[in-house]
Amino acid sequence: MNWTIFWIVLAVIAAILVGLYFWGRKLQAKYDSQQELINQNKQAATLFVIDKKKDKVDNLKLPKQVKDSLPKLYRKRKMPVVIAKIGPQIQTLMCDERIYNSIPTKKQIKVELAGILIVNVLSGKLPEAKKKGIFAKAKDKVTSMTASKK
């Protein structure tokens, strides 16, 4: 009796893992096609960053077509956006979380744009280096001491 329950549970877990594997491959293929499309359409632009904030899509001044094309999951989530002046126009641009952290405010920067998506920061403030902890400093000391003895 106990072994049959064990094998049934094991079969269900295996089926779930196989399903997740194929679902992950499908999502990866979709992501790769989107990245290819972004890379085909990106272009360098200079912009002056007025402000950057995280806000819900409903509160942002984005085109209606962009708001409608976003999945429901992203409509309720706060998205990182940058309000920038590109030439004579002031636009709201979307970006990724890692790019959002490297964009300075009130400065002129050069970025790669794909529509209203900031793909990459070409010039501007780089992300700050993480400070080393006590153990990392001690480890560096020990490795430098052993290297100097050899």
C-alpha positions as CSV (number, residue, x, y, z in Angstrom):
1,M,0.0,0.0,0.0
2,N,2.7,2.5,1.0
3,W,4.8,1.7,-2.1
4,T,2.0,2.3,-4.5
5,I,1.4,5.8,-3.0
6,F,5.1,6.5,-3.2
7,W,5.2,5.5,-6.9
8,I,2.1,7.6,-7.7
9,V,3.5,10.6,-6.0
10,L,6.8,10.1,-7.8
11,A,5.0,9.8,-11.2
12,V,3.1,13.0,-10.5
13,I,6.3,14.9,-9.5
14,A,8.0,13.6,-12.7
15,A,5.1,14.7,-14.9
16,I,5.2,18.2,-13.3
17,L,8.9,18.5,-13.9
18,V,8.6,17.4,-17.5
19,G,5.8,19.9,-18.0
20,L,7.9,22.7,-16.5
21,Y,10.8,21.7,-18.7
22,F,8.8,22.1,-21.9
23,W,7.1,25.2,-20.7
24,G,10.5,26.8,-19.9
25,R,11.8,25.9,-23.4
26,K,8.7,27.6,-24.9
27,L,9.2,30.7,-22.8
28,Q,12.9,30.8,-23.7
29,A,12.1,30.6,-27.4
30,K,9.6,33.5,-27.0
31,Y,12.2,35.5,-25.1
32,D,14.9,34.9,-27.8
33,S,12.6,36.0,-30.6
34,Q,11.7,39.2,-28.7
35,Q,15.4,39.9,-28.0
36,E,16.2,39.4,-31.7
37,L,13.4,41.9,-32.6
38,I,14.7,44.4,-30.1
39,N,18.3,44.1,-31.4
40,Q,17.1,44.6,-35.0
41,N,15.3,47.9,-34.1
42,K,17.6,49.5,-31.5
43,Q,19.3,52.8,-32.3
44,A,21.5,55.1,-30.4
45,A,20.0,58.4,-29.0
46,T,21.1,61.2,-26.7
47,L,18.6,62.2,-24.1
48,F,18.3,64.4,-21.0
49,V,16.9,62.5,-18.1
50,I,14.3,64.6,-16.3
51,D,13.1,62.1,-13.8
52,K,12.9,58.4,-13.2
53,K,10.3,56.6,-11.1
54,K,8.5,53.3,-10.6
55,D,4.8,53.6,-11.2
56,K,1.8,51.5,-12.4
57,V,1.2,51.6,-16.1
58,D,-2.3,53.2,-15.7
59,N,-0.7,56.3,-14.1
60,L,1.9,56.8,-16.9
61,K,1.7,58.8,-20.0
62,L,2.2,55.9,-22.4
63,P,0.5,55.4,-25.8
64,K,-2.8,53.5,-25.6
65,Q,-1.5,50.9,-27.9
66,V,1.4,50.1,-25.5
67,K,-0.9,50.0,-22.5
68,D,-3.2,47.5,-24.3
69,S,-0.4,45.3,-25.5
70,L,1.0,44.7,-22.0
71,P,0.0,41.5,-20.2
72,K,-2.4,41.9,-17.3
73,L,0.4,40.9,-14.9
74,Y,2.4,43.9,-15.9
75,R,-0.5,46.3,-15.8
76,K,-0.8,45.9,-12.0
77,R,2.9,45.9,-11.3
78,K,5.0,49.0,-10.8
79,M,7.3,49.4,-13.8
80,P,10.6,51.4,-13.9
81,V,10.2,54.3,-16.3
82,V,12.3,57.3,-17.3
83,I,10.9,60.7,-18.2
84,A,13.4,62.1,-20.7
85,K,13.7,64.9,-23.2
86,I,14.7,63.6,-26.6
87,G,15.3,66.6,-28.8
88,P,12.3,68.9,-28.4
89,Q,10.0,66.2,-27.1
90,I,9.4,65.0,-23.6
91,Q,8.7,61.2,-23.5
92,T,8.1,58.5,-21.0
93,L,10.4,55.5,-21.7
94,M,10.3,52.1,-20.2
95,C,13.4,50.1,-19.1
96,D,14.7,47.1,-17.3
97,E,15.5,47.0,-13.6
98,R,19.2,46.7,-14.0
99,I,19.3,49.6,-16.6
100,Y,17.1,51.7,-14.3
101,N,19.6,51.6,-11.5
102,S,22.5,52.8,-13.8
103,I,20.6,55.8,-15.2
104,P,21.4,59.2,-13.5
105,T,18.8,61.9,-13.2
106,K,19.2,65.5,-14.4
107,K,22.0,64.5,-16.8
108,Q,22.4,64.0,-20.5
109,I,23.2,60.4,-21.4
110,K,23.6,58.3,-24.5
111,V,21.4,55.2,-24.7
112,E,20.2,52.5,-27.1
113,L,16.5,52.8,-27.8
114,A,14.1,50.3,-29.3
115,G,10.8,52.2,-29.6
116,I,10.1,53.4,-26.1
117,L,12.3,50.7,-24.4
118,I,15.8,51.7,-23.2
119,V,17.9,48.7,-24.1
120,N,21.4,49.8,-22.9
121,V,23.1,52.8,-21.4
122,L,26.1,53.7,-23.6
123,S,27.5,56.6,-21.5
124,G,26.5,57.8,-18.1
125,K,26.9,56.7,-14.5
126,L,27.8,53.0,-14.0
127,P,26.3,50.9,-11.3
128,E,28.0,51.3,-8.0
129,A,30.4,48.5,-7.0
130,K,29.3,46.5,-4.0
131,K,31.3,47.0,-0.8
132,K,33.3,44.1,0.4
133,G,32.3,42.5,3.7
134,I,34.7,41.6,6.5
135,F,35.1,38.0,5.4
136,A,35.8,38.9,1.8
137,K,38.5,41.4,3.0
138,A,40.1,38.8,5.2
139,K,40.1,36.3,2.4
140,D,41.8,38.8,0.1
141,K,44.4,39.4,2.7
142,V,45.2,35.8,3.2
143,T,45.4,35.2,-0.6
144,S,47.8,38.2,-1.0
145,M,49.9,36.9,1.9
146,T,50.2,33.4,0.5
147,A,51.0,34.8,-3.0
148,S,53.8,37.0,-1.6
149,K,55.4,34.0,0.2
150,K,55.6,31.9,-3.0
